[in-house]
Amino acid sequence: MSDEQRLRGVVVSHTHWDREWYLTFQEYRANLVNVMDMLLQIFERNPNFRHFMLDGQISPLEDYLEIRSEAEGVIRQLVSTGKLSIGPWYTQPGSMCVSGESLIRNLLVGHVIAESFGGVMKIGYVPDTFGHPAQLPQILKGFGIDSFLFQRGYSGGDTEFIWEAPDGSQVYARYLALGYGSLHGWGWRPVYGDVWIAPGGWLTTFWEAWHKEVGSDPSLALEQLKKVAERMLKHQKTDFLLLMNGTDHYPPQGDIDKLIEYANRNGFQLIHGSIELYLEHLRALNNLETYRGELWDAGRRPLLYGVQSTRVYLKRMNFWSQALLEKYVEPISVLCELYGYPYPWRLIWEAWKILLRNHAHDSIYGCSRDEVHRENVSRFIQVLGISSQILSNSLRYLASLVKCEGDFILVFNPHPYRRRDVVSIPLKGFKEENIHLLEVATNRKVHSWFDGSVGFYSESTPVLKFLAEVPPLGYSVYKIVSRSLDQSTSLPYGENYVENEYLKVVCDPERGGVLTLIDKETGVTYKELNFLIDGGDAGDEYDYSPPTFDKIVSSLDFPAEVVTYSNSSMACMNVKLVLKIPEKCIWQNGDSKRSDKLVDLPVEYSITLYSGIKRVDVELKVFNNAEDHRLQLVFKPGFRISESHAESHFYPCPHPLHPPKDEGWIQRHPHTYHMLNWCSLNSPEGGLIISVRGINEYSPDESSLKITLLRAVGYLSRKDLSHRVGAAGPLIPTPDAQCKGWSSFEYSLIPFKGSLLDHLGDAQDFSTPLVGVRMPKETISKEAFLPLQGSFLELSSNKIVFSSLKQAERNRSWYVLRLYNTSEEAVETTLRIGFQYKEVWLSNLNEEP
């Protein structure tokens, strides 16, 4: 047989290493150490074992070297000679559940560490992420990566195509139709595995391949190869095979060279190497189709949509962890360094790495064992602790430089435009009735009020609130005055309504406290907002699945108690009601149904309007007593919705109002979509933005918009879902995923007229609140010199969004400012910088000029 007649291809040895999933991190690491030891032994003894790919992420290498530090020199040699491919990611991310800035940091941390070992794999390898944002090609290109390999989110025909981002950035895409393990366990007979219970009851697993090399059968390997090649060539344009020799937690095959040699004597022309060898053939094609938009389909492989709303407590902790680092800690640390306070880059770097470990897809998705997610909570606590301390210390340092006499409060605005908003700060040592504030720069009296208290070391400290007006990405100072301020007027309110100069909110206590929102500026009325529906969920951590026989419960069918009150700065409405919902789902004879027994679902929410602010802030609390159900929040404006968008990664992403045609798909489309910090509905009559804090899933149609608050499920995976073929993981009970007890949700309703893009700043205001710190007079520096108000960065266009201001990782004397354009057109903006600088230049996302 001539070379021209042989099937050519590359065999890529690799492993897909979930840091944690159905085993905890430490259990998996114990096996990772064995697998990596085995790999190094194979490299040492077999010069024909040419290459191994470590899953496109750096974290497994770090985890290994923490135990085997003596292997670092060998690892560096393998990386620098191209035999071991590491990076470009730090962890394989759950992309749709994390911020765009987090994806950049994931790649940046991965690049910095990989380069320190001798080289980074410049391939966009994302094998098992559940859906991909539309802007990912631009993010990859920002790191000099022109390729993208994946196995979920695609329902097209050809497996090779061009994927184009909204900005026009393009990458070569390869859909792994046979998965990232098309040739895993090549030539293996069945390998022994078992479960085991340790003394004390800990349940774990054993797999023989983690402990010794498994021999391969060349004849069996050839049969497998022929079947794989036949299937693969049906859908790809190149005639060069990409054969992925590995899968979840698989060790390397030390006899791979012998199998390749045998295959090459029997009709193939294979080499052992890297994905880059395949990409050379893909780049040579000139007839590739172009795909635009999110990869959010499940035509050929389950996408596992439901992870957006699984274990919602993780999503809320992730929201604040990201927000603190991105929007507060890094910018304020830059500003403080300008005035002599060292930038705490080691702490910030550590916080990002801890957070990115939680961004591993099986972690942030919430689709692992309960014990895994308890560790996730611990990591989030670490990030929140580091970030909060840096922010507190930095704010106090900045405040100490402000030339102001007496006790005062410094309020910081993390956005590059002037804003008026509420700020909350614990304030001890003052009597509640004897406080008001003075905006020192303008000598303006400011009304304040106490709302609740916080306890620390058994001491209760009242929380002071007031409406501050703060310059763009800057600060303003408010002096504490110990005398009462005459309050002659209050915002209007009545038995079932509250209002300010822009909005009126009316509550119907006979129908569960459903809201009517009246925009006094435009005259638009939004009729049925903020009610709840609860249905059964016979699914698992991966996916929602309606029971065979469902019972839908609506808050509209229950009475509510309503209390309203106001002062000159705010008007508040507190609503309480109790829903009666089925206790759980029951499975019998292949069907599922909700139980006849009912349990209480207590609901409390507060609705607040502030003077001079055109939005409705809501805090909703639910005490979940039930199992196997999905709770959704519904907004039904009373007019036909014409379009819907949601914040995605550096992009306001449009989503269809009708589900796609999914006949024949491996998983039916649930008509739910991801969002980051807001979603919207729009029509010629008016629009509504719902800004959220740590809620990730919504569903729009022509009459309503639904937001998933929580899904309560009891299994990591099930195999009997109505909308998905087969199980997505092991059938492990996960009682923590039922999310019992209190859950809190924060969101804001922002009515608008006209262009959505002109009002996104209001959504950002809610998702990133003002922050304040009290400075007793004794703590002010004698060398204080800063003015009573200051602005460090200002943008003139509201279509340009601030993403980050940070110290560069590659040169500590540089700062990185990242902005992005939300519109499809070029936008001209003026950037005013309120501090001295030497020069400005454009950088790529890898922070290279």
VENSUL-V150945 format. One record per backbone hydrogen bond with DSSP energy under -0.5 kcal/mol. NH is the residue of the N-H (numbers start at 1). CO is the residue of the C=O. E is the energy in kcal/mol with one decimal. If there is no record, write none. Layout:
<<NH CO E> <NH CO E>>
This chain:
<<5 2 -1.0> <6 2 -0.7> <6 3 -0.7> <7 267 -1.9> <8 6 -0.6> <8 239 -0.7> <9 269 -1.5> <10 241 -2.6> <11 271 -3.0> <12 10 -0.6> <12 243 -3.1> <13 11 -0.7> <14 245 -1.8> <15 53 -1.1> <16 247 -2.2> <17 15 -0.7> <18 16 -0.9> <21 23 -2.7> <28 24 -2.5> <29 25 -2.8> <30 26 -2.0> <31 27 -1.2> <32 28 -2.4> <33 29 -2.7> <34 30 -1.0> <35 31 -2.4> <36 32 -3.1> <37 33 -2.4> <38 34 -2.3> <39 35 -2.1> <40 36 -2.5> <41 37 -2.1> <42 38 -2.1> <43 39 -2.5> <44 40 -1.9> <45 41 -2.1> <46 42 -2.5> <47 45 -0.6> <49 46 -1.8> <50 48 -1.1> <52 83 -2.3> <53 13 -2.5> <54 52 -0.5> <54 85 -2.5> <55 53 -1.1> <57 54 -1.5> <58 89 -1.6> <59 90 -2.7> <61 58 -1.2> <62 58 -1.7> <63 59 -2.8> <64 60 -2.1> <65 61 -2.5> <66 62 -1.6> <67 63 -0.6> <67 64 -1.3> <68 64 -2.8> <71 68 -2.0> <72 69 -1.6> <75 71 -2.4> <76 72 -2.6> <77 73 -1.9> <78 74 -2.4> <79 75 -2.6> <80 76 -2.7> <81 77 -1.7> <82 79 -1.6> <83 78 -1.9> <84 78 -1.6> <85 52 -2.5> <85 83 -0.5> <86 84 -0.5> <89 56 -2.0> <93 91 -0.7> <94 359 -2.0> <95 93 -1.3> <97 94 -1.9> <98 95 -1.3> <103 99 -1.6> <104 100 -1.8> <105 101 -2.4> <106 102 -2.4> <107 103 -2.0> <108 104 -2.7> <109 105 -3.1> <110 106 -1.9> <111 107 -2.6> <112 108 -2.7> <113 109 -2.3> <114 110 -2.4> <115 111 -2.9> <116 112 -1.3> <117 113 -0.8> <117 114 -1.1> <118 114 -0.6> <118 115 -0.9> <119 114 -2.0> <121 86 -2.7> <122 120 -0.7> <123 121 -1.6> <124 147 -0.8> <125 123 -2.2> <126 124 -0.8> <126 149 -2.7> <129 126 -0.5> <131 129 -1.5> <132 295 -1.7> <136 133 -1.7> <137 134 -0.5> <138 135 -0.5> <139 135 -1.9> <140 136 -2.9> <141 137 -2.6> <142 138 -1.7> <143 140 -1.8> <144 141 -1.9> <145 140 -2.2> <146 144 -0.5> <148 172 -2.3> <149 124 -2.5> <150 174 -1.8> <153 297 -0.7> <159 235 -2.3> <161 173 -2.0> <162 289 -3.3> <163 171 -2.5> <164 162 -0.6> <164 291 -3.0> <165 169 -2.9> <168 165 -2.0> <171 163 -2.0> <172 146 -3.1> <173 161 -3.3> <173 171 -0.5> <174 148 -2.7> <175 159 -3.2> <176 150 -3.7> <176 174 -0.6> <177 175 -1.8> <179 176 -2.3> <182 179 -0.7> <183 244 -2.7> <184 181 -1.7> <186 183 -0.7> <188 185 -2.4> <194 206 -2.6> <196 204 -2.7> <198 196 -0.5> <198 202 -3.1> <201 198 -2.9> <204 196 -3.1> <206 194 -3.0> <208 192 -2.8> <210 207 -1.8> <211 208 -2.0> <212 208 -1.3> <215 213 -0.5> <217 187 -2.6> <218 216 -0.7> <221 217 -2.7> <222 218 -2.2> <223 219 -1.9> <224 220 -2.3> <225 221 -2.4> <226 222 -2.2> <227 223 -1.8> <228 224 -2.4> <229 225 -2.8> <230 226 -2.2> <231 227 -2.0> <232 228 -2.6> <233 229 -2.3> <234 230 -0.6> <234 231 -0.7> <235 232 -1.2> <236 232 -0.7> <241 8 -2.6> <241 239 -0.5> <243 10 -2.6> <243 241 -0.7> <244 242 -0.7> <245 12 -2.6> <245 243 -0.9> <246 244 -1.3> <249 16 -2.8> <250 247 -1.9> <254 252 -0.8> <256 253 -1.5> <258 255 -0.7> <259 255 -1.6> <260 256 -2.3> <261 257 -2.3> <262 258 -2.1> <263 259 -2.5> <264 260 -2.4> <265 261 -0.8> <265 262 -0.7> <266 263 -1.5> <268 263 -1.5> <269 7 -3.1> <271 9 -1.6> <273 11 -1.9> <273 271 -0.6> <277 274 -1.2> <278 274 -0.6> <278 275 -0.8> <279 275 -2.3> <280 276 -1.6> <281 277 -0.7> <281 278 -1.1> <282 278 -1.8> <283 279 -2.9> <284 280 -0.7> <285 282 -1.4> <291 162 -3.5> <293 164 -0.8> <295 132 -2.3> <296 294 -0.9> <297 153 -1.7> <300 154 -1.0> <306 542 -0.9> <307 304 -1.1> <307 542 -0.7> <308 305 -1.6> <309 306 -1.8> <310 307 -0.7> <311 711 -0.5> <314 311 -1.8> <315 311 -0.9> <316 312 -2.0> <317 313 -1.9> <318 314 -2.3> <319 315 -2.2> <320 316 -1.9> <321 317 -2.0> <322 318 -2.7> <323 319 -2.8> <324 320 -2.5> <325 321 -1.7> <326 322 -3.0> <327 323 -2.4> <328 323 -0.7> <328 324 -1.0> <329 324 -3.5> <330 325 -1.8> <332 328 -2.4> <333 329 -1.9> <334 330 -2.0> <335 331 -2.2> <336 332 -2.3> <337 333 -1.9> <338 334 -1.5> <339 335 -0.5> <339 336 -1.2> <340 337 -1.7> <341 336 -2.3> <342 340 -0.6> <345 343 -2.5> <348 344 -2.3> <349 345 -3.0> <350 346 -2.2> <351 347 -2.6> <352 348 -2.5> <353 349 -2.1> <354 350 -2.4> <355 351 -2.4> <356 352 -2.9> <357 353 -1.6> <358 354 -1.1> <358 355 -0.6> <359 355 -0.7> <360 357 -0.8> <361 92 -2.1> <363 360 -1.9> <364 360 -2.1> <365 361 -1.6> <366 363 -1.0> <367 362 -0.6> <369 21 -2.2> <373 369 -1.5> <374 370 -1.7> <375 371 -1.4> <376 372 -1.7> <377 373 -2.0> <378 374 -1.7> <379 375 -2.2> <380 376 -2.7> <381 377 -2.4> <382 378 -1.7> <383 379 -2.3> <384 380 -3.0> <385 381 -2.4> <386 382 -2.7> <387 383 -2.8> <388 384 -2.4> <389 385 -2.0> <390 386 -2.3> <391 387 -2.7> <392 388 -2.6> <393 389 -2.6> <394 390 -2.6> <395 391 -2.8> <396 392 -2.1> <397 393 -2.0> <398 394 -2.7> <399 395 -2.8> <400 396 -2.0> <401 397 -0.7> <401 398 -1.2> <402 399 -1.6> <403 786 -2.4> <404 402 -1.5> <408 775 -1.8> <409 478 -3.4> <410 773 -2.6> <411 409 -0.5> <411 476 -2.7> <412 771 -3.5> <413 474 -3.0> <414 412 -0.6> <417 415 -0.8> <419 470 -1.8> <421 468 -2.2> <423 466 -2.2> <425 464 -2.3> <427 462 -2.8> <434 431 -1.8> <435 432 -0.7> <436 481 -1.9> <437 446 -1.8> <438 479 -1.9> <439 444 -3.3> <440 438 -1.0> <440 477 -1.5> <441 477 -0.5> <442 439 -0.8> <443 439 -1.9> <444 439 -1.2> <446 437 -2.9> <449 465 -2.4> <451 463 -2.7> <454 461 -2.7> <456 459 -2.0> <459 456 -1.6> <460 458 -0.5> <461 454 -3.5> <461 459 -0.5> <463 452 -2.2> <464 425 -2.9> <464 462 -0.6> <465 449 -3.1> <466 423 -1.6> <467 447 -0.7> <468 421 -2.8> <468 466 -0.7> <470 419 -2.4> <473 415 -4.4> <474 471 -1.0> <475 790 -2.1> <476 411 -1.7> <477 788 -1.2> <478 409 -2.8> <479 438 -3.0> <480 407 -1.8> <481 436 -2.9> <481 479 -0.6> <483 481 -1.6> <486 484 -0.5> <488 486 -0.7> <491 567 -2.7> <494 497 -2.6> <498 505 -1.9> <499 492 -1.9> <500 503 -2.4> <504 518 -1.8> <505 498 -3.1> <506 504 -0.5> <506 516 -2.8> <507 496 -3.2> <508 514 -2.1> <509 507 -0.7> <511 508 -1.3> <512 509 -0.7> <512 558 -1.4> <513 508 -2.0> <514 508 -0.7> <514 511 -1.2> <515 529 -2.8> <516 506 -2.5> <517 526 -2.8> <518 504 -2.8> <518 516 -0.5> <519 517 -0.5> <519 524 -2.9> <520 502 -2.4> <520 518 -0.9> <521 502 -0.7> <523 519 -2.6> <526 517 -3.3> <527 525 -0.6> <527 637 -2.0> <528 636 -2.0> <529 515 -2.5> <529 527 -0.5> <530 634 -0.9> <531 634 -1.7> <533 632 -2.2> <534 553 -3.1> <535 630 -2.2> <537 628 -2.0> <538 545 -3.4> <540 543 -1.9> <541 715 -1.7> <542 716 -0.5> <549 592 -2.3> <550 548 -0.5> <553 534 -2.9> <553 551 -0.5> <555 532 -2.6> <557 554 -1.5> <558 555 -1.7> <560 509 -2.5> <561 576 -3.0> <563 574 -2.5> <565 572 -2.2> <567 570 -2.8> <571 609 -2.4> <572 565 -3.2> <573 607 -2.4> <574 563 -3.4> <575 605 -3.0> <576 561 -2.2> <577 603 -2.2> <579 601 -2.2> <581 579 -0.6> <581 599 -2.4> <583 597 -2.7> <586 593 -3.4> <588 591 -2.6> <591 588 -2.2> <593 586 -2.0> <594 549 -1.3> <595 584 -2.9> <599 581 -2.9> <601 579 -2.6> <602 623 -0.5> <603 577 -2.9> <604 621 -2.6> <605 575 -2.5> <606 619 -2.2> <607 573 -2.8> <608 617 -2.7> <609 571 -2.7> <611 569 -2.9> <613 610 -1.7> <615 613 -1.4> <616 749 -2.5> <617 608 -2.2> <617 615 -0.6> <618 747 -3.1> <619 606 -2.0> <620 745 -3.0> <621 604 -3.7> <622 743 -2.5> <623 602 -2.1> <624 622 -0.7> <624 741 -2.9> <625 623 -0.7> <627 583 -2.4> <629 712 -1.1> <630 535 -3.2> <631 710 -2.5> <632 533 -2.8> <632 630 -0.5> <633 707 -3.2> <634 531 -3.4> <635 705 -2.2> <636 528 -3.7> <637 635 -0.6> <638 703 -0.5> <641 702 -3.3> <642 682 -2.8> <643 682 -1.5> <644 655 -0.6> <645 680 -0.7> <646 653 -1.9> <647 678 -2.5> <648 651 -2.8> <650 648 -1.0> <651 648 -0.9> <653 646 -2.4> <653 651 -1.1> <655 644 -2.5> <662 660 -0.7> <665 662 -2.1> <666 298 -0.9> <666 299 -0.6> <667 298 -1.3> <668 723 -2.5> <673 698 -3.0> <675 696 -1.7> <676 647 -1.8> <679 690 -1.7> <680 645 -2.4> <681 688 -2.2> <682 643 -2.0> <683 686 -0.5> <687 752 -2.8> <688 681 -2.7> <689 750 -2.5> <690 679 -3.0> <691 689 -0.6> <691 748 -2.2> <692 677 -2.4> <693 746 -1.7> <694 692 -0.5> <698 673 -2.2> <699 706 -2.9> <701 704 -2.4> <705 635 -2.1> <706 699 -2.9> <707 633 -2.7> <708 697 -1.7> <709 631 -2.5> <709 707 -0.6> <710 631 -1.4> <711 309 -1.0> <712 629 -3.2> <713 711 -0.6> <713 737 -1.4> <716 732 -3.2> <725 666 -1.5> <726 724 -0.7> <732 730 -1.8> <734 714 -2.8> <737 734 -1.6> <738 735 -1.7> <739 736 -1.8> <741 624 -2.2> <743 622 -2.4> <745 620 -2.8> <747 618 -2.2> <748 691 -2.4> <749 616 -2.7> <750 689 -2.8> <750 748 -0.5> <752 687 -2.2> <758 755 -0.7> <759 756 -2.1> <760 757 -0.7> <762 759 -0.9> <763 759 -0.9> <764 760 -2.2> <765 761 -2.0> <766 762 -1.4> <767 763 -2.1> <768 764 -1.8> <770 422 -0.6> <771 412 -1.8> <772 424 -0.5> <773 410 -2.1> <775 408 -3.4> <776 774 -0.5> <779 776 -2.0> <780 777 -1.1> <781 400 -1.8> <784 781 -1.4> <785 401 -1.9> <786 401 -3.2> <790 475 -2.0> <792 472 -0.7> <792 473 -2.1> <793 472 -0.8> <794 832 -2.0> <795 416 -2.5> <796 830 -1.2> <800 797 -1.0> <801 799 -0.6> <801 820 -3.2> <803 818 -2.8> <804 818 -1.5> <806 816 -2.1> <808 814 -2.1> <814 811 -2.1> <816 806 -3.3> <817 815 -0.5> <818 804 -2.7> <820 801 -2.0> <822 799 -2.6> <822 820 -0.5> <831 829 -0.5> <832 794 -2.7> <832 830 -0.6> <833 831 -0.6> <834 792 -2.2> <834 832 -0.5> <844 848 -2.3> <845 142 -0.9> <846 142 -1.1> <847 844 -1.7>>
